[in-house]
Amino acid sequence: MKGFSIEVNGQAFHVEQGLHENLYEVSNDGKKFLIGKRENGEWEVMLQDSEQTEISAAEIGSAIDAI
């Protein structure tokens, strides 16, 4: 899967598929992090290299699921 863009609460995010299914690299305004979907269906931030965004993993994950 190639990268794609999502918008959550008026903020644009670039998303790329990670090494595993349900793992994504997300970037926004210089902030980068990995977001993953657990077996129970909940989304969580797995790793981040900068300050966390104010938007929750669940909100970003819902936008990814909608693609």
Secondary structure, 3 states (H helix, E strand, C coil): CCCEEEEECCEEEEEEECCCCCEEEEEECCEEEEEEECCCCCEEEEEECCCCCCCCHHHHHHHHHCC
